[in-house]
Amino acid sequence: MNRRDFFKLGGLFGASSLVGGVFAKEKESPATAPAKPINVLWVVVDDLGYGDFGCYGAKDIATPRLDALAKDGLLFERFYVSPVCSPTRASLLTGRYPQDFRMESALTDTHGSLTPDPLTAAEHFRAHGYRTACVGKWHLGKDAASHPQSQGFDRFYGFLGGAIHYYKHTYSKPSAKDESNAYLDFYEGRELCHDEGHTTDLFTAKALEEVHIAKQLGKPFFLYLSFNAPHYARGVKANQSRPVAEVLQAPEHFIQRYAKDPSQPTMREVYAALTAHVDESLGRLEDALKASGQWKNTLVVVLSDNGATLPFGGNNGVLREQKHTLWEGGIRTPLIVRLPKESYPLARRGVRVKDPHYVRDIFPTTAAIAGYDYTPVENIQMGQPQFAMWLRGQSETGGRARVECFKYLSSRAAIRGEWKWIQDGLNTSPALYRVATDLSEKDNVIAEHSDIAQELEREWNRWYAPYAKREHEEAVKEMALNASRIQSLGKEDAGYKWAKDELEKAQHWLNITNSHR
């Protein structure tokens, strides 16, 4: 019996978390489940920066509903994700490192997917009688096995790729000169859908429908509402220039609200309109849940999947850099959590949480809050339930004991408490920052604290060693296939050169993890 079947048949153990590869009892889990099942609402906004909500300091975007939600719950000042979307979404839904699924970067149009083996949050909650729905962006694979309805969701409504036009619901490659080869990427279940309207409005309407269905069925709901806003609808290559209207599309009445000249809005103004549109839509959902009596027992989690892309209108505040990097601007994003008052009337509210928190922890913590702890039956590096942090606004250790590791392409980083060690490139010198106070990562203190830097580097090497071994083995196989193929060609081609480059990078990481542990 595999792990997924085990859970589907209802096999459950007590609460635990994986620390250093060993299962340990989780002291922060609730002693008993809530008196009745809570509803779970996860909201993901796409490519939204650290400085794009009012409660996070935005001066040019009004987000009154999200600001009020933060006052009624917790605002996390140091929440960390991956620097691009697919890895973050994989970690969110599984509680695991994206490297477990060889998903270090965003999935391409034709390559990569969430494998069938990990148990997802949707499967976990469905096994406990929840109505489960994925509404919006998926970006975890387009094959049948990785489809949301193959990963525990009763219903899927949205798109499978990384970006679509807000009104046409089509995808166009950034390299394409026009939209002549654009294709529809919009689904109800597994069938193409031709609904008309702005995606934020369509996703909100479907979310409203889903919570109503759950109410009619007499079931709690697990709703994963994943807006594509304010992500660009069509990417732009470095040597390209596109009109703002091709990159972002917001409803006209929101553009009228934010643009100085609505006939020629700037990228930032349309981005602001899209963000305000999401805020207003979440307000509609909240109002509907209050009217139905579901709100008082609903857990709400709102996060961004990675930092903003600055050329596309985003704002990461004082944080350094942006999406596609391991600097704070790429991996530190907003997180707002509001616990249900009916089940947790004594939970602290209006608190700014200063301890570091990680996307891998969302699933196990949500499960603990719901009273259905998730205990992996394999020896995997699972995120840790942060029950005390969500209940009181502060963890028991302040994040000082835990090391969380990151890798993106040629860059790597490790965070523990106030410290962040980072090496931004294969041949660059590492640096050490006190990111709890040095948000802009300006003051490199590695010379004064070399012992801490060395310890964090060793921890990173220990963490990545098994991945490095696997990636090297895969690169050797790929190189052998390409070497055999080019013998008949008589010359090197792009595929061979790619395989050669991948092998060199895999050898680099293998050498590092073998020699510096």
BAMI-287413 format. One record per residue (C-alpha): residue in one letter; x, y, z. Coordinates in steps of 0.05 Angstrom, whole numbers, padded with zeros to 5 digits, always signed. Layout:
# residues N
AXYZ ...
***
This chain:
# residues 517
M+00000+00000+00000 N+00030+00067-00019 R+00024+00131+00022 R-00033+00160-00019 D-00075+00096-00012 F-00059+00095+00061 F-00090+00163+00071 K-00149+00149+00027 L-00166+00089+00071 G-00163+00134+00132 G-00098+00111+00165 L-00076+00167+00211 F-00023+00176+00264 G-00013+00232+00315 A+00016+00299+00297 S+00090+00301+00280 S+00140+00339+00238 L+00205+00322+00204 V+00265+00356+00235 G+00333+00339+00206 G+00306+00277+00172 V+00278+00247+00237 F+00205+00248+00258 A+00193+00285+00323 K+00130+00298+00363 E+00101+00366+00347 K+00088+00401+00413 E+00049+00458+00382 S-00010+00417+00355 P-00078+00426+00387 A-00097+00373+00438 T-00166+00363+00406 A-00198+00379+00340 P-00245+00439+00335 A-00316+00423+00357 K-00338+00423+00285 P-00298+00422+00220 I-00271+00489+00198 N-00273+00515+00127 V-00206+00528+00093 L-00195+00584+00042 W-00126+00590+00011 V-00117+00651-00034 V-00056+00659-00078 V-00042+00723-00115 D+00007+00719-00172 D+00074+00757-00174 L+00051+00807-00122 G+00107+00844-00087 Y+00122+00858-00014 G+00101+00931-00023 D+00036+00920-00061 F-00016+00915-00005 G-00036+00975+00037 C-00021+00937+00101 Y+00050+00924+00074 G+00062+00997+00059 A+00033+01009-00010 K+00014+01082-00018 D-00014+01079-00089 I-00059+01018-00084 A-00120+01014-00039 T-00132+00945-00009 P-00182+00959+00047 R-00210+00888+00051 L-00142+00856+00057 D-00119+00909+00106 A-00180+00894+00149 L-00166+00819+00144 A-00095+00831+00171 K-00123+00871+00230 D-00170+00812+00244 G-00113+00762+00240 L-00038+00759+00230 L+00008+00796+00183 F+00075+00760+00172 E+00135+00805+00161 R+00182+00749+00141 F+00146+00697+00099 Y+00188+00659+00048 V+00171+00624-00016 S+00208+00602-00079 P+00230+00656-00129 V+00182+00632-00183 C+00111+00604-00183 S+00111+00529-00196 P+00159+00510-00140 T+00120+00552-00090 R+00055+00520-00110 A+00084+00450-00105 S+00110+00466-00034 L+00044+00497-00014 L+00002+00437-00035 T+00049+00383-00010 G+00089+00414+00047 R+00153+00391+00014 Y+00214+00421-00020 P+00202+00430-00095 Q+00268+00394-00107 D+00232+00330-00087 F+00195+00336-00153 R+00253+00364-00194 M+00214+00429-00198 E+00266+00481-00183 S+00241+00530-00235 A+00174+00549-00266 L+00146+00494-00310 T+00149+00506-00384 D+00091+00498-00432 T+00111+00426-00448 H+00158+00402-00394 G+00149+00382-00321 S+00092+00366-00274 L+00073+00351-00203 T+00084+00276-00197 P+00026+00231-00175 D+00060+00204-00112 P+00058+00262-00062 L-00004+00269-00020 T-00033+00338-00030 A-00072+00383+00017 A-00134+00372-00027 E-00128+00296-00019 H-00117+00303+00055 F-00179+00346+00066 R-00222+00306+00018 A-00205+00244+00058 H-00236+00279+00118 G-00301+00295+00083 Y-00286+00363+00054 R-00312+00391-00011 T-00248+00410-00049 A-00240+00458-00107 C-00184+00490-00146 V-00204+00555-00179 G-00155+00595-00221 K-00083+00583-00239 W-00053+00513-00233 H+00017+00514-00266 L+00036+00446-00239 G+00031+00406-00303 K-00015+00393-00361 D-00014+00317-00365 A-00073+00276-00338 A-00036+00251-00276 S-00019+00321-00252 H-00087+00352-00267 P-00120+00383-00206 Q-00176+00331-00207 S-00122+00277-00205 Q-00091+00311-00145 G-00150+00311-00097 F-00195+00367-00122 D-00268+00351-00134 R-00272+00409-00182 F-00225+00450-00225 Y-00241+00515-00260 G-00184+00556-00289 F-00121+00548-00331 L-00064+00499-00329 G-00005+00541-00352 G+00033+00600-00324 A-00002+00660-00356 I-00063+00677-00398 H-00096+00739-00427 Y-00145+00765-00375 Y-00203+00769-00425 K-00185+00722-00483 H-00159+00668-00435 T-00105+00650-00486 Y-00031+00638-00479 S+00020+00670-00526 K+00095+00656-00522 P+00136+00718-00504 S+00179+00707-00566 A+00119+00708-00614 K+00112+00771-00655 D+00036+00770-00650 E-00021+00728-00622 S-00034+00689-00685 N-00010+00625-00651 A-00043+00638-00584 Y-00084+00580-00557 L-00141+00575-00507 D-00119+00552-00438 F-00184+00554-00397 Y-00220+00494-00369 E-00281+00471-00331 G-00255+00405-00305 R-00217+00372-00362 E-00257+00405-00418 L-00240+00470-00452 C-00285+00527-00429 H-00307+00588-00468 D-00335+00630-00412 E-00329+00705-00425 G-00304+00757-00377 H-00244+00780-00337 T-00210+00723-00302 T-00214+00755-00233 D-00289+00762-00241 L-00297+00691-00267 F-00255+00661-00212 T-00292+00700-00159 A-00359+00678-00186 K-00337+00605-00186 A-00310+00611-00115 L-00377+00639-00093 E-00411+00581-00127 E-00365+00530-00093 V-00377+00555-00022 H-00452+00553-00036 I-00446+00481-00061 A-00409+00462+00003 K-00463+00494+00045 Q-00517+00457+00007 L-00480+00391+00015 G-00471+00403+00089 K-00395+00397+00081 P-00336+00439+00102 F-00297+00466+00043 F-00224+00469+00022 L-00221+00523-00031 Y-00155+00538-00066 L-00169+00604-00101 S-00110+00622-00144 F-00116+00688-00181 N-00072+00703-00240 A-00072+00777-00222 P-00029+00817-00222 H+00017+00771-00263 Y+00031+00793-00334 A-00015+00764-00387 R+00042+00759-00436 G+00116+00761-00422 V+00165+00808-00455 K+00236+00788-00475 A+00293+00834-00456 N+00300+00861-00527 Q+00225+00871-00537 S+00177+00928-00525 R+00102+00917-00520 P+00043+00963-00506 V+00019+00960-00434 A-00048+00933-00458 E-00014+00871-00486 V+00021+00857-00420 L-00034+00872-00369 Q-00110+00878-00375 A-00153+00907-00319 P-00227+00925-00321 E-00238+00995-00348 H-00271+01022-00284 F-00210+01002-00243 I-00164+01035-00294 Q-00207+01098-00290 R-00195+01096-00215 Y-00120+01090-00217 A-00094+01121-00282 K-00079+01194-00289 D-00093+01187-00363 P-00139+01126-00372 S-00127+01127-00447 Q-00053+01114-00435 P-00045+01080-00367 T+00025+01062-00343 M+00045+00992-00326 R+00043+01009-00252 E-00027+01039-00257 V-00056+00977-00291 Y-00020+00932-00241 A-00051+00974-00185 A-00120+00967-00217 L-00111+00891-00221 T-00091+00887-00148 A-00149+00930-00125 H-00195+00886-00166 V-00171+00825-00127 D-00182+00861-00061 E-00253+00880-00079 S-00267+00809-00104 L-00243+00779-00038 G-00289+00828-00003 R-00347+00800-00043 L-00328+00730-00023 E-00322+00749+00050 D-00390+00783+00049 A-00422+00721+00019 L-00391+00676+00072 K-00416+00722+00127 A-00486+00722+00097 S-00486+00646+00094 G-00458+00638+00165 Q-00394+00604+00140 W-00345+00661+00153 K-00342+00654+00229 N-00313+00584+00221 T-00268+00596+00161 L-00192+00597+00162 V-00165+00646+00111 V-00094+00646+00084 V-00072+00698+00033 L-00002+00697+00001 S+00037+00715-00061 D+00075+00659-00096 N+00139+00700-00107 G+00164+00771-00108 A+00142+00821-00160 T+00173+00831-00228 L+00191+00905-00227 P+00186+00920-00302 F+00115+00893-00302 G+00091+00942-00249 G+00105+00908-00183 N+00136+00937-00120 N+00178+00899-00071 G+00185+00957-00023 V+00254+00964+00008 L+00272+00891-00008 R+00330+00877-00054 E+00317+00853-00125 Q+00257+00816-00152 K+00226+00751-00178 H+00276+00701-00207 T+00327+00715-00151 L+00340+00689-00081 W+00348+00760-00054 E+00293+00782-00007 G+00254+00815-00064 G+00247+00748-00098 I+00228+00702-00040 R+00198+00746+00015 T+00125+00761+00003 P+00061+00780+00039 L+00024+00729+00081 I-00040+00743+00119 V-00073+00690+00162 R-00141+00697+00196 L-00162+00641+00244 P-00236+00623+00250 K-00266+00659+00311 E-00317+00604+00325 S-00264+00551+00335 Y-00208+00596+00360 P-00240+00654+00398 L-00177+00667+00439 A-00129+00671+00380 R-00089+00736+00377 R-00110+00785+00324 G-00079+00847+00293 V-00009+00820+00305 R+00052+00831+00260 V+00091+00766+00263 K+00166+00777+00261 D+00190+00705+00264 P+00209+00673+00196 H+00155+00629+00166 Y+00159+00585+00104 V+00111+00563+00050 R+00125+00489+00066 D+00092+00500+00134 I+00025+00523+00107 F-00004+00454+00093 P+00017+00420+00158 T-00003+00481+00199 T-00071+00486+00165 A-00081+00412+00178 A-00063+00421+00251 I-00111+00481+00258 A-00166+00439+00227 G-00152+00382+00275 Y-00131+00333+00221 D-00056+00330+00230 Y-00017+00304+00171 T+00038+00254+00188 P+00079+00230+00129 V+00091+00156+00127 E+00156+00165+00090 N+00220+00196+00115 I+00212+00261+00077 Q+00231+00332+00094 M+00161+00357+00110 G+00145+00428+00132 Q+00131+00439+00206 P+00063+00455+00237 Q+00069+00525+00267 F+00007+00522+00310 A+00034+00568+00365 M+00055+00620+00314 W-00014+00621+00282 L-00049+00622+00349 R-00005+00671+00388 G+00035+00707+00333 Q+00101+00680+00357 S+00136+00612+00352 E+00167+00577+00411 T+00238+00584+00383 G+00232+00648+00342 G+00259+00607+00283 R+00329+00606+00313 A+00338+00531+00312 R+00313+00516+00242 V+00352+00523+00177 E+00311+00531+00114 C+00347+00521+00048 F+00336+00549-00021 K+00364+00536-00090 Y+00346+00568-00156 L+00388+00552-00218 S+00459+00575-00201 S+00442+00610-00135 R+00433+00582-00065 A+00414+00609+00004 A+00400+00587+00075 I+00361+00623+00129 R+00362+00613+00205 G+00330+00662+00251 E+00356+00732+00236 W+00411+00706+00190 K+00413+00694+00115 W+00472+00664+00078 I+00470+00671+00002 Q+00514+00656-00058 D+00484+00689-00119 G+00518+00650-00175 L+00566+00593-00186 N+00630+00634-00182 T+00609+00691-00136 S+00631+00701-00064 P+00579+00683-00011 A+00550+00737+00035 L+00516+00739+00102 Y+00461+00787+00123 R+00418+00801+00184 V+00354+00802+00143 A+00309+00811+00204 T+00333+00884+00206 D+00373+00892+00141 L+00315+00883+00093 S+00352+00913+00035 E+00412+00866+00044 K+00462+00923+00042 D+00508+00904+00100 N+00547+00841+00086 V+00573+00818+00154 I+00606+00753+00132 A+00675+00777+00154 E+00652+00790+00225 H+00610+00726+00230 S+00647+00675+00188 D+00630+00620+00237 I+00555+00630+00225 A+00566+00633+00150 Q+00605+00568+00150 E+00553+00534+00192 L+00496+00555+00146 E+00536+00533+00085 R+00548+00465+00116 E+00474+00458+00131 W+00458+00476+00058 N+00507+00424+00033 R+00477+00370+00077 W+00408+00388+00053 Y+00425+00389-00021 A+00472+00328-00022 P+00419+00276-00041 Y+00390+00322-00094 A+00459+00335-00123 K+00471+00260-00128 R+00405+00248-00163 E+00414+00306-00211 H+00484+00283-00229 E+00459+00213-00243 E+00404+00241-00288 A+00452+00287-00324 V+00500+00228-00338 K+00442+00189-00369 E+00420+00248-00412 M+00492+00259-00436 A+00499+00186-00455 L+00435+00189-00496 N+00458+00252-00532 A+00528+00226-00544 S+00499+00164-00577 R+00452+00206-00619 I+00504+00255-00646 Q+00549+00198-00670 S+00500+00189-00728 L+00497+00264-00739 G+00571+00274-00742 K+00568+00340-00705 E+00545+00372-00640 D+00476+00402-00640 A+00437+00445-00590 G+00411+00384-00553 Y+00481+00357-00542 K+00507+00424-00519 W+00449+00431-00470 A+00463+00362-00441 K+00537+00378-00435 D+00522+00443-00398 E+00473+00408-00351 L+00525+00355-00335 E+00577+00408-00319 K+00529+00443-00271 A+00508+00378-00239 Q+00582+00360-00229 H+00593+00428-00197 W+00539+00418-00145 L+00560+00346-00132 N+00632+00369-00119 I+00609+00423-00072 T+00564+00379-00030 N+00615+00323-00027 S+00673+00367-00006 H+00642+00417+00042 R+00597+00376+00087 
***
